[in-house]
Amino acid sequence: MLDRPDAVLTLIPLLAVSGLLVRTLIGVTGFGTGLLAAPLAIAGYLAALALVFVELLAWPVAARIGGS
């Protein structure tokens, strides 16, 4: 069975790569410009970093306060 820590560890690299994949897709298809696609690569990394911070800071603290 897939537990929460396993799902989080799987989601981190997927989020990090997602920005690069979207940027590549826009660049290859020609529907966007380099100026439009440039921030998308950083967005994936920031989403992965935000997930790490939320997991490290929010859920353990909430679990300790709730007593579970």
PQR file with spaces between the fields and no chain letter, atoms N, CA, C, O and H, PARSE charges and radii, in Angstrom:
ATOM       1  N    MET     1       0.849   -1.175    0.000 -0.4000 1.5000
ATOM       2  CA   MET     1       0.000    0.000    0.000 -0.0000 2.0000
ATOM       3  C    MET     1       0.893    1.235    0.000  0.5500 1.7000
ATOM       4  O    MET     1       1.961    1.243    0.612 -0.5500 1.4000
ATOM       5  N    LEU     2       0.454    2.247   -0.675 -0.4000 1.5000
ATOM       6  CA   LEU     2       1.204    3.491   -0.778 -0.0000 2.0000
ATOM       7  C    LEU     2       0.868    4.387    0.409  0.5500 1.7000
ATOM       8  O    LEU     2      -0.264    4.851    0.543 -0.5500 1.4000
ATOM       9  H    LEU     2      -0.414    2.240   -1.172  0.4000 1.0000
ATOM      10  N    ASP     3       1.852    4.626    1.263 -0.4000 1.5000
ATOM      11  CA   ASP     3       1.654    5.488    2.425 -0.0000 2.0000
ATOM      12  C    ASP     3       1.969    6.937    2.056  0.5500 1.7000
ATOM      13  O    ASP     3       2.487    7.217    0.975 -0.5500 1.4000
ATOM      14  H    ASP     3       2.772    4.248    1.154  0.4000 1.0000
ATOM      15  N    ARG     4       1.648    7.846    2.966 -0.4000 1.5000
ATOM      16  CA   ARG     4       1.865    9.273    2.725 -0.0000 2.0000
ATOM      17  C    ARG     4       3.331    9.607    2.464  0.5500 1.7000
ATOM      18  O    ARG     4       3.610   10.344    1.519 -0.5500 1.4000
ATOM      19  H    ARG     4       1.227    7.618    3.844  0.4000 1.0000
ATOM      20  N    PRO     5       4.293    9.098    3.262 -0.5600 1.5000
ATOM      21  CA   PRO     5       5.699    9.429    2.967  0.2800 2.0000
ATOM      22  C    PRO     5       6.146    8.956    1.587  0.5500 1.7000
ATOM      23  O    PRO     5       6.923    9.634    0.915 -0.5500 1.4000
ATOM      24  N    ASP     6       5.656    7.795    1.168 -0.4000 1.5000
ATOM      25  CA   ASP     6       6.010    7.302   -0.163 -0.0000 2.0000
ATOM      26  C    ASP     6       5.450    8.209   -1.256  0.5500 1.7000
ATOM      27  O    ASP     6       6.124    8.492   -2.246 -0.5500 1.4000
ATOM      28  H    ASP     6       5.025    7.244    1.713  0.4000 1.0000
ATOM      29  N    ALA     7       4.220    8.657   -1.069 -0.4000 1.5000
ATOM      30  CA   ALA     7       3.602    9.541   -2.055 -0.0000 2.0000
ATOM      31  C    ALA     7       4.334   10.878   -2.133  0.5500 1.7000
ATOM      32  O    ALA     7       4.519   11.423   -3.221 -0.5500 1.4000
ATOM      33  H    ALA     7       3.672    8.427   -0.264  0.4000 1.0000
ATOM      34  N    VAL     8       4.748   11.401   -0.993 -0.4000 1.5000
ATOM      35  CA   VAL     8       5.466   12.677   -0.975 -0.0000 2.0000
ATOM      36  C    VAL     8       6.823   12.534   -1.652  0.5500 1.7000
ATOM      37  O    VAL     8       7.225   13.404   -2.425 -0.5500 1.4000
ATOM      38  H    VAL     8       4.598   10.958   -0.109  0.4000 1.0000
ATOM      39  N    LEU     9       7.524   11.456   -1.374 -0.4000 1.5000
ATOM      40  CA   LEU     9       8.834   11.239   -1.998 -0.0000 2.0000
ATOM      41  C    LEU     9       8.704   11.040   -3.507  0.5500 1.7000
ATOM      42  O    LEU     9       9.621   11.383   -4.252 -0.5500 1.4000
ATOM      43  H    LEU     9       7.197   10.749   -0.746  0.4000 1.0000
ATOM      44  N    THR    10       7.605   10.504   -3.955 -0.4000 1.5000
ATOM      45  CA   THR    10       7.370   10.356   -5.389 -0.0000 2.0000
ATOM      46  C    THR    10       6.981   11.681   -6.026  0.5500 1.7000
ATOM      47  O    THR    10       7.353   11.959   -7.166 -0.5500 1.4000
ATOM      48  H    THR    10       6.860   10.225   -3.349  0.4000 1.0000
ATOM      49  N    LEU    11       6.241   12.491   -5.303 -0.4000 1.5000
ATOM      50  CA   LEU    11       5.730   13.747   -5.838 -0.0000 2.0000
ATOM      51  C    LEU    11       6.809   14.820   -5.986  0.5500 1.7000
ATOM      52  O    LEU    11       6.705   15.665   -6.876 -0.5500 1.4000
ATOM      53  H    LEU    11       5.938   12.266   -4.377  0.4000 1.0000
ATOM      54  N    ILE    12       7.832   14.809   -5.149 -0.4000 1.5000
ATOM      55  CA   ILE    12       8.864   15.851   -5.181 -0.0000 2.0000
ATOM      56  C    ILE    12       9.582   15.903   -6.540  0.5500 1.7000
ATOM      57  O    ILE    12       9.619   16.973   -7.148 -0.5500 1.4000
ATOM      58  H    ILE    12       7.916   14.122   -4.426  0.4000 1.0000
ATOM      59  N    PRO    13      10.149   14.806   -7.038 -0.5600 1.5000
ATOM      60  CA   PRO    13      10.810   14.917   -8.353  0.2800 2.0000
ATOM      61  C    PRO    13       9.829   15.151   -9.500  0.5500 1.7000
ATOM      62  O    PRO    13      10.181   15.784  -10.495 -0.5500 1.4000
ATOM      63  N    LEU    14       8.601   14.647   -9.369 -0.4000 1.5000
ATOM      64  CA   LEU    14       7.616   14.900  -10.423 -0.0000 2.0000
ATOM      65  C    LEU    14       7.276   16.379  -10.526  0.5500 1.7000
ATOM      66  O    LEU    14       7.137   16.912  -11.627 -0.5500 1.4000
ATOM      67  H    LEU    14       8.315   14.133   -8.560  0.4000 1.0000
ATOM      68  N    LEU    15       7.142   17.039   -9.390 -0.4000 1.5000
ATOM      69  CA   LEU    15       6.893   18.474   -9.413 -0.0000 2.0000
ATOM      70  C    LEU    15       8.087   19.233   -9.983  0.5500 1.7000
ATOM      71  O    LEU    15       7.920   20.176  -10.756 -0.5500 1.4000
ATOM      72  H    LEU    15       7.255   16.606   -8.495  0.4000 1.0000
ATOM      73  N    ALA    16       9.282   18.819   -9.600 -0.4000 1.5000
ATOM      74  CA   ALA    16      10.477   19.511  -10.073 -0.0000 2.0000
ATOM      75  C    ALA    16      10.630   19.406  -11.585  0.5500 1.7000
ATOM      76  O    ALA    16      11.052   20.365  -12.232 -0.5500 1.4000
ATOM      77  H    ALA    16       9.418   18.052   -8.972  0.4000 1.0000
ATOM      78  N    VAL    17      10.295   18.269  -12.145 -0.4000 1.5000
ATOM      79  CA   VAL    17      10.450   18.063  -13.585 -0.0000 2.0000
ATOM      80  C    VAL    17       9.271   18.642  -14.363  0.5500 1.7000
ATOM      81  O    VAL    17       9.400   18.929  -15.553 -0.5500 1.4000
ATOM      82  H    VAL    17       9.952   17.491  -11.619  0.4000 1.0000
ATOM      83  N    SER    18       8.136   18.816  -13.714 -0.4000 1.5000
ATOM      84  CA   SER    18       6.947   19.264  -14.434 -0.0000 2.0000
ATOM      85  C    SER    18       7.143   20.639  -15.086  0.5500 1.7000
ATOM      86  O    SER    18       6.664   20.868  -16.197 -0.5500 1.4000
ATOM      87  H    SER    18       8.031   18.583  -12.747  0.4000 1.0000
ATOM      88  N    GLY    19       7.832   21.536  -14.414 -0.4000 1.5000
ATOM      89  CA   GLY    19       8.078   22.847  -15.012 -0.0000 2.0000
ATOM      90  C    GLY    19       8.931   22.751  -16.260  0.5500 1.7000
ATOM      91  O    GLY    19       8.679   23.446  -17.245 -0.5500 1.4000
ATOM      92  H    GLY    19       8.221   21.350  -13.512  0.4000 1.0000
ATOM      93  N    LEU    20       9.936   21.896  -16.223 -0.4000 1.5000
ATOM      94  CA   LEU    20      10.781   21.707  -17.403 -0.0000 2.0000
ATOM      95  C    LEU    20      10.014   21.057  -18.547  0.5500 1.7000
ATOM      96  O    LEU    20      10.207   21.412  -19.710 -0.5500 1.4000
ATOM      97  H    LEU    20      10.140   21.332  -15.423  0.4000 1.0000
ATOM      98  N    LEU    21       9.146   20.106  -18.218 -0.4000 1.5000
ATOM      99  CA   LEU    21       8.367   19.452  -19.269 -0.0000 2.0000
ATOM     100  C    LEU    21       7.399   20.422  -19.939  0.5500 1.7000
ATOM     101  O    LEU    21       7.246   20.404  -21.160 -0.5500 1.4000
ATOM     102  H    LEU    21       8.990   19.818  -17.273  0.4000 1.0000
ATOM     103  N    VAL    22       6.753   21.260  -19.153 -0.4000 1.5000
ATOM     104  CA   VAL    22       5.839   22.242  -19.732 -0.0000 2.0000
ATOM     105  C    VAL    22       6.612   23.244  -20.580  0.5500 1.7000
ATOM     106  O    VAL    22       6.159   23.631  -21.657 -0.5500 1.4000
ATOM     107  H    VAL    22       6.878   21.275  -18.161  0.4000 1.0000
ATOM     108  N    ARG    23       7.776   23.663  -20.099 -0.4000 1.5000
ATOM     109  CA   ARG    23       8.594   24.610  -20.862 -0.0000 2.0000
ATOM     110  C    ARG    23       9.036   23.990  -22.187  0.5500 1.7000
ATOM     111  O    ARG    23       8.999   24.654  -23.223 -0.5500 1.4000
ATOM     112  H    ARG    23       8.144   23.349  -19.224  0.4000 1.0000
ATOM     113  N    THR    24       9.452   22.727  -22.161 -0.4000 1.5000
ATOM     114  CA   THR    24       9.872   22.039  -23.376 -0.0000 2.0000
ATOM     115  C    THR    24       8.707   21.876  -24.341  0.5500 1.7000
ATOM     116  O    THR    24       8.862   22.073  -25.546 -0.5500 1.4000
ATOM     117  H    THR    24       9.482   22.188  -21.320  0.4000 1.0000
ATOM     118  N    LEU    25       7.544   21.517  -23.816 -0.4000 1.5000
ATOM     119  CA   LEU    25       6.373   21.341  -24.659 -0.0000 2.0000
ATOM     120  C    LEU    25       5.987   22.638  -25.350  0.5500 1.7000
ATOM     121  O    LEU    25       5.650   22.629  -26.534 -0.5500 1.4000
ATOM     122  H    LEU    25       7.418   21.357  -22.837  0.4000 1.0000
ATOM     123  N    ILE    26       6.028   23.740  -24.640 -0.4000 1.5000
ATOM     124  CA   ILE    26       5.702   25.038  -25.240 -0.0000 2.0000
ATOM     125  C    ILE    26       6.743   25.413  -26.289  0.5500 1.7000
ATOM     126  O    ILE    26       6.403   25.922  -27.357 -0.5500 1.4000
ATOM     127  H    ILE    26       6.301   23.748  -23.678  0.4000 1.0000
ATOM     128  N    GLY    27       8.016   25.158  -25.978 -0.4000 1.5000
ATOM     129  CA   GLY    27       9.073   25.503  -26.928 -0.0000 2.0000
ATOM     130  C    GLY    27       9.038   24.672  -28.187  0.5500 1.7000
ATOM     131  O    GLY    27       9.282   25.192  -29.276 -0.5500 1.4000
ATOM     132  H    GLY    27       8.293   24.744  -25.111  0.4000 1.0000
ATOM     133  N    VAL    28       8.737   23.384  -28.064 -0.4000 1.5000
ATOM     134  CA   VAL    28       8.730   22.492  -29.226 -0.0000 2.0000
ATOM     135  C    VAL    28       7.528   22.755  -30.125  0.5500 1.7000
ATOM     136  O    VAL    28       7.647   22.743  -31.351 -0.5500 1.4000
ATOM     137  H    VAL    28       8.538   22.962  -27.180  0.4000 1.0000
ATOM     138  N    THR    29       6.384   22.990  -29.520 -0.4000 1.5000
ATOM     139  CA   THR    29       5.188   23.187  -30.341 -0.0000 2.0000
ATOM     140  C    THR    29       5.136   24.560  -30.979  0.5500 1.7000
ATOM     141  O    THR    29       4.429   24.747  -31.968 -0.5500 1.4000
ATOM     142  H    THR    29       6.287   23.000  -28.525  0.4000 1.0000
ATOM     143  N    GLY    30       5.864   25.523  -30.443 -0.4000 1.5000
ATOM     144  CA   GLY    30       5.890   26.849  -31.027 -0.0000 2.0000
ATOM     145  C    GLY    30       4.708   27.715  -30.635  0.5500 1.7000
ATOM     146  O    GLY    30       4.528   28.797  -31.193 -0.5500 1.4000
ATOM     147  H    GLY    30       6.439   25.370  -29.639  0.4000 1.0000
ATOM     148  N    PHE    31       3.896   27.260  -29.682 -0.4000 1.5000
ATOM     149  CA   PHE    31       2.745   28.053  -29.256 -0.0000 2.0000
ATOM     150  C    PHE    31       3.121   29.137  -28.258  0.5500 1.7000
ATOM     151  O    PHE    31       2.310   30.014  -27.963 -0.5500 1.4000
ATOM     152  H    PHE    31       4.043   26.381  -29.229  0.4000 1.0000
ATOM     153  N    GLY    32       4.326   29.087  -27.742 -0.4000 1.5000
ATOM     154  CA   GLY    32       4.757   30.103  -26.788 -0.0000 2.0000
ATOM     155  C    GLY    32       6.118   30.637  -27.188  0.5500 1.7000
ATOM     156  O    GLY    32       6.755   30.113  -28.103 -0.5500 1.4000
ATOM     157  H    GLY    32       4.985   28.374  -27.983  0.4000 1.0000
ATOM     158  N    THR    33       6.547   31.643  -26.527 -0.4000 1.5000
ATOM     159  CA   THR    33       7.867   32.198  -26.791 -0.0000 2.0000
ATOM     160  C    THR    33       8.799   31.832  -25.651  0.5500 1.7000
ATOM     161  O    THR    33       8.352   31.336  -24.617 -0.5500 1.4000
ATOM     162  H    THR    33       6.030   32.068  -25.784  0.4000 1.0000
ATOM     163  N    GLY    34      10.069   32.069  -25.829 -0.4000 1.5000
ATOM     164  CA   GLY    34      11.035   31.819  -24.763 -0.0000 2.0000
ATOM     165  C    GLY    34      10.767   32.675  -23.546  0.5500 1.7000
ATOM     166  O    GLY    34      11.011   32.258  -22.413 -0.5500 1.4000
ATOM     167  H    GLY    34      10.432   32.472  -26.669  0.4000 1.0000
ATOM     168  N    LEU    35      10.272   33.855  -23.781 -0.4000 1.5000
ATOM     169  CA   LEU    35       9.953   34.752  -22.671 -0.0000 2.0000
ATOM     170  C    LEU    35       8.802   34.200  -21.846  0.5500 1.7000
ATOM     171  O    LEU    35       8.802   34.334  -20.622 -0.5500 1.4000
ATOM     172  H    LEU    35      10.074   34.194  -24.702  0.4000 1.0000
ATOM     173  N    LEU    36       7.825   33.586  -22.493 -0.4000 1.5000
ATOM     174  CA   LEU    36       6.690   33.001  -21.787 -0.0000 2.0000
ATOM     175  C    LEU    36       7.101   31.727  -21.055  0.5500 1.7000
ATOM     176  O    LEU    36       6.650   31.483  -19.936 -0.5500 1.4000
ATOM     177  H    LEU    36       7.825   33.477  -23.487  0.4000 1.0000
ATOM     178  N    ALA    37       7.946   30.920  -21.673 -0.4000 1.5000
ATOM     179  CA   ALA    37       8.272   29.612  -21.118 -0.0000 2.0000
ATOM     180  C    ALA    37       9.357   29.669  -20.043  0.5500 1.7000
ATOM     181  O    ALA    37       9.468   28.733  -19.251 -0.5500 1.4000
ATOM     182  H    ALA    37       8.313   31.119  -22.582  0.4000 1.0000
ATOM     183  N    ALA    38      10.142   30.711  -19.988 -0.4000 1.5000
ATOM     184  CA   ALA    38      11.261   30.776  -19.055 -0.0000 2.0000
ATOM     185  C    ALA    38      10.856   30.616  -17.588  0.5500 1.7000
ATOM     186  O    ALA    38      11.501   29.843  -16.879 -0.5500 1.4000
ATOM     187  H    ALA    38      10.052   31.472  -20.631  0.4000 1.0000
ATOM     188  N    PRO    39       9.832   31.299  -17.101 -0.5600 1.5000
ATOM     189  CA   PRO    39       9.489   31.143  -15.686  0.2800 2.0000
ATOM     190  C    PRO    39       8.892   29.784  -15.332  0.5500 1.7000
ATOM     191  O    PRO    39       8.840   29.429  -14.154 -0.5500 1.4000
ATOM     192  N    LEU    40       8.443   29.022  -16.317 -0.4000 1.5000
ATOM     193  CA   LEU    40       7.811   27.741  -16.026 -0.0000 2.0000
ATOM     194  C    LEU    40       8.794   26.727  -15.466  0.5500 1.7000
ATOM     195  O    LEU    40       8.405   25.895  -14.646 -0.5500 1.4000
ATOM     196  H    LEU    40       8.485   29.310  -17.274  0.4000 1.0000
ATOM     197  N    ALA    41      10.041   26.767  -15.876 -0.4000 1.5000
ATOM     198  CA   ALA    41      11.032   25.829  -15.354 -0.0000 2.0000
ATOM     199  C    ALA    41      11.248   26.064  -13.868  0.5500 1.7000
ATOM     200  O    ALA    41      11.390   25.109  -13.104 -0.5500 1.4000
ATOM     201  H    ALA    41      10.357   27.443  -16.542  0.4000 1.0000
ATOM     202  N    ILE    42      11.276   27.288  -13.461 -0.4000 1.5000
ATOM     203  CA   ILE    42      11.475   27.623  -12.049 -0.0000 2.0000
ATOM     204  C    ILE    42      10.238   27.271  -11.236  0.5500 1.7000
ATOM     205  O    ILE    42      10.350   26.935  -10.057 -0.5500 1.4000
ATOM     206  H    ILE    42      11.161   28.064  -14.082  0.4000 1.0000
ATOM     207  N    ALA    43       9.067   27.342  -11.844 -0.4000 1.5000
ATOM     208  CA   ALA    43       7.823   27.069  -11.121 -0.0000 2.0000
ATOM     209  C    ALA    43       7.776   25.635  -10.604  0.5500 1.7000
ATOM     210  O    ALA    43       7.285   25.399   -9.500 -0.5500 1.4000
ATOM     211  H    ALA    43       8.976   27.615  -12.802  0.4000 1.0000
ATOM     212  N    GLY    44       8.272   24.684  -11.371 -0.4000 1.5000
ATOM     213  CA   GLY    44       8.294   23.294  -10.918 -0.0000 2.0000
ATOM     214  C    GLY    44       9.196   23.109   -9.712  0.5500 1.7000
ATOM     215  O    GLY    44       8.831   22.421   -8.759 -0.5500 1.4000
ATOM     216  H    GLY    44       8.672   24.876  -12.268  0.4000 1.0000
ATOM     217  N    TYR    45      10.371   23.720   -9.748 -0.4000 1.5000
ATOM     218  CA   TYR    45      11.287   23.620   -8.622 -0.0000 2.0000
ATOM     219  C    TYR    45      10.719   24.289   -7.379  0.5500 1.7000
ATOM     220  O    TYR    45      10.861   23.770   -6.272 -0.5500 1.4000
ATOM     221  H    TYR    45      10.667   24.280  -10.522  0.4000 1.0000
ATOM     222  N    LEU    46      10.077   25.438   -7.557 -0.4000 1.5000
ATOM     223  CA   LEU    46       9.475   26.127   -6.414 -0.0000 2.0000
ATOM     224  C    LEU    46       8.314   25.331   -5.825  0.5500 1.7000
ATOM     225  O    LEU    46       8.125   25.323   -4.609 -0.5500 1.4000
ATOM     226  H    LEU    46       9.962   25.860   -8.456  0.4000 1.0000
ATOM     227  N    ALA    47       7.537   24.664   -6.674 -0.4000 1.5000
ATOM     228  CA   ALA    47       6.442   23.828   -6.177 -0.0000 2.0000
ATOM     229  C    ALA    47       6.987   22.651   -5.375  0.5500 1.7000
ATOM     230  O    ALA    47       6.429   22.301   -4.335 -0.5500 1.4000
ATOM     231  H    ALA    47       7.690   24.671   -7.662  0.4000 1.0000
ATOM     232  N    ALA    48       8.073   22.036   -5.848 -0.4000 1.5000
ATOM     233  CA   ALA    48       8.683   20.930   -5.108 -0.0000 2.0000
ATOM     234  C    ALA    48       9.259   21.413   -3.782  0.5500 1.7000
ATOM     235  O    ALA    48       9.120   20.738   -2.763 -0.5500 1.4000
ATOM     236  H    ALA    48       8.526   22.320   -6.693  0.4000 1.0000
ATOM     237  N    LEU    49       9.900   22.568   -3.789 -0.4000 1.5000
ATOM     238  CA   LEU    49      10.454   23.132   -2.556 -0.0000 2.0000
ATOM     239  C    LEU    49       9.350   23.482   -1.570  0.5500 1.7000
ATOM     240  O    LEU    49       9.495   23.255   -0.369 -0.5500 1.4000
ATOM     241  H    LEU    49      10.013   23.116   -4.618  0.4000 1.0000
ATOM     242  N    ALA    50       8.259   24.029   -2.063 -0.4000 1.5000
ATOM     243  CA   ALA    50       7.123   24.355   -1.191 -0.0000 2.0000
ATOM     244  C    ALA    50       6.538   23.092   -0.575  0.5500 1.7000
ATOM     245  O    ALA    50       6.164   23.095    0.598 -0.5500 1.4000
ATOM     246  H    ALA    50       8.141   24.214   -3.039  0.4000 1.0000
ATOM     247  N    LEU    51       6.454   22.013   -1.347 -0.4000 1.5000
ATOM     248  CA   LEU    51       5.950   20.751   -0.810 -0.0000 2.0000
ATOM     249  C    LEU    51       6.851   20.236    0.303  0.5500 1.7000
ATOM     250  O    LEU    51       6.363   19.751    1.324 -0.5500 1.4000
ATOM     251  H    LEU    51       6.758   22.011   -2.299  0.4000 1.0000
ATOM     252  N    VAL    52       8.156   20.340    0.113 -0.4000 1.5000
ATOM     253  CA   VAL    52       9.098   19.894    1.145 -0.0000 2.0000
ATOM     254  C    VAL    52       8.921   20.717    2.420  0.5500 1.7000
ATOM     255  O    VAL    52       8.866   20.162    3.517 -0.5500 1.4000
ATOM     256  H    VAL    52       8.552   20.735   -0.716  0.4000 1.0000
ATOM     257  N    PHE    53       8.832   22.040    2.275 -0.4000 1.5000
ATOM     258  CA   PHE    53       8.663   22.887    3.457 -0.0000 2.0000
ATOM     259  C    PHE    53       7.342   22.615    4.167  0.5500 1.7000
ATOM     260  O    PHE    53       7.293   22.580    5.397 -0.5500 1.4000
ATOM     261  H    PHE    53       8.877   22.491    1.383  0.4000 1.0000
ATOM     262  N    VAL    54       6.283   22.425    3.408 -0.4000 1.5000
ATOM     263  CA   VAL    54       4.988   22.147    4.023 -0.0000 2.0000
ATOM     264  C    VAL    54       5.027   20.821    4.764  0.5500 1.7000
ATOM     265  O    VAL    54       4.509   20.714    5.875 -0.5500 1.4000
ATOM     266  H    VAL    54       6.323   22.453    2.410  0.4000 1.0000
ATOM     267  N    GLU    55       5.635   19.814    4.159 -0.4000 1.5000
ATOM     268  CA   GLU    55       5.719   18.513    4.812 -0.0000 2.0000
ATOM     269  C    GLU    55       6.595   18.569    6.069  0.5500 1.7000
ATOM     270  O    GLU    55       6.285   17.935    7.078 -0.5500 1.4000
ATOM     271  H    GLU    55       6.056   19.901    3.256  0.4000 1.0000
ATOM     272  N    LEU    56       7.675   19.323    5.998 -0.4000 1.5000
ATOM     273  CA   LEU    56       8.569   19.398    7.151 -0.0000 2.0000
ATOM     274  C    LEU    56       8.006   20.247    8.276  0.5500 1.7000
ATOM     275  O    LEU    56       8.204   19.933    9.450 -0.5500 1.4000
ATOM     276  H    LEU    56       7.926   19.838    5.179  0.4000 1.0000
ATOM     277  N    LEU    57       7.313   21.311    7.935 -0.4000 1.5000
ATOM     278  CA   LEU    57       6.889   22.264    8.947 -0.0000 2.0000
ATOM     279  C    LEU    57       5.431   22.115    9.375  0.5500 1.7000
ATOM     280  O    LEU    57       5.132   22.201   10.566 -0.5500 1.4000
ATOM     281  H    LEU    57       7.152   21.566    6.982  0.4000 1.0000
ATOM     282  N    ALA    58       4.542   21.899    8.451 -0.4000 1.5000
ATOM     283  CA   ALA    58       3.121   21.944    8.797 -0.0000 2.0000
ATOM     284  C    ALA    58       2.596   20.616    9.344  0.5500 1.7000
ATOM     285  O    ALA    58       1.994   20.595   10.418 -0.5500 1.4000
ATOM     286  H    ALA    58       4.785   21.829    7.484  0.4000 1.0000
ATOM     287  N    TRP    59       2.808   19.522    8.639 -0.4000 1.5000
ATOM     288  CA   TRP    59       2.182   18.287    9.070 -0.0000 2.0000
ATOM     289  C    TRP    59       2.770   17.707   10.347  0.5500 1.7000
ATOM     290  O    TRP    59       1.988   17.268   11.190 -0.5500 1.4000
ATOM     291  H    TRP    59       3.297   19.539    7.767  0.4000 1.0000
ATOM     292  N    PRO    60       4.070   17.667   10.561 -0.5600 1.5000
ATOM     293  CA   PRO    60       4.568   17.148   11.845  0.2800 2.0000
ATOM     294  C    PRO    60       4.124   17.987   13.036  0.5500 1.7000
ATOM     295  O    PRO    60       3.819   17.450   14.101 -0.5500 1.4000
ATOM     296  N    VAL    61       4.088   19.294   12.856 -0.4000 1.5000
ATOM     297  CA   VAL    61       3.662   20.164   13.945 -0.0000 2.0000
ATOM     298  C    VAL    61       2.188   19.928   14.241  0.5500 1.7000
ATOM     299  O    VAL    61       1.791   19.833   15.402 -0.5500 1.4000
ATOM     300  H    VAL    61       4.335   19.731   11.991  0.4000 1.0000
ATOM     301  N    ALA    62       1.384   19.835   13.198 -0.4000 1.5000
ATOM     302  CA   ALA    62      -0.056   19.592   13.387 -0.0000 2.0000
ATOM     303  C    ALA    62      -0.301   18.240   14.045  0.5500 1.7000
ATOM     304  O    ALA    62      -1.206   18.105   14.868 -0.5500 1.4000
ATOM     305  H    ALA    62       1.706   19.913   12.255  0.4000 1.0000
ATOM     306  N    ALA    63       0.498   17.241   13.687 -0.4000 1.5000
ATOM     307  CA   ALA    63       0.313   15.913   14.285 -0.0000 2.0000
ATOM     308  C    ALA    63       0.710   15.934   15.762  0.5500 1.7000
ATOM     309  O    ALA    63       0.058   15.279   16.575 -0.5500 1.4000
ATOM     310  H    ALA    63       1.233   17.351   13.019  0.4000 1.0000
ATOM     311  N    ARG    64       1.761   16.669   16.127 -0.4000 1.5000
ATOM     312  CA   ARG    64       2.169   16.738   17.527 -0.0000 2.0000
ATOM     313  C    ARG    64       1.159   17.501   18.369  0.5500 1.7000
ATOM     314  O    ARG    64       0.905   17.135   19.517 -0.5500 1.4000
ATOM     315  H    ARG    64       2.291   17.201   15.467  0.4000 1.0000
ATOM     316  N    ILE    65       0.585   18.548   17.814 -0.4000 1.5000
ATOM     317  CA   ILE    65      -0.399   19.322   18.565 -0.0000 2.0000
ATOM     318  C    ILE    65      -1.679   18.511   18.757  0.5500 1.7000
ATOM     319  O    ILE    65      -2.294   18.548   19.822 -0.5500 1.4000
ATOM     320  H    ILE    65       0.791   18.844   16.882  0.4000 1.0000
ATOM     321  N    GLY    66      -2.072   17.778   17.714 -0.4000 1.5000
ATOM     322  CA   GLY    66      -3.296   16.964   17.779 -0.0000 2.0000
ATOM     323  C    GLY    66      -3.127   15.727   18.626  0.5500 1.7000
ATOM     324  O    GLY    66      -4.121   15.111   19.012 -0.5500 1.4000
ATOM     325  H    GLY    66      -1.572   17.748   16.848  0.4000 1.0000
ATOM     326  N    GLY    67      -1.911   15.347   18.927 -0.4000 1.5000
ATOM     327  CA   GLY    67      -1.656   14.190   19.771 -0.0000 2.0000
ATOM     328  C    GLY    67      -1.660   12.863   19.034  0.5500 1.7000
ATOM     329  O    GLY    67      -1.726   11.812   19.671 -0.5500 1.4000
ATOM     330  H    GLY    67      -1.104   15.848   18.614  0.4000 1.0000
ATOM     331  N    SER    68      -1.592   12.882   17.712 -0.4000 1.5000
ATOM     332  CA   SER    68      -1.561   11.616   17.003 -0.0000 2.0000
ATOM     333  C    SER    68      -0.201   11.261   16.522  0.5500 1.7000
ATOM     334  O    SER    68      -0.020   10.213   15.902 -0.5500 1.4000
ATOM     335  H    SER    68      -1.539   13.736   17.195  0.4000 1.0000
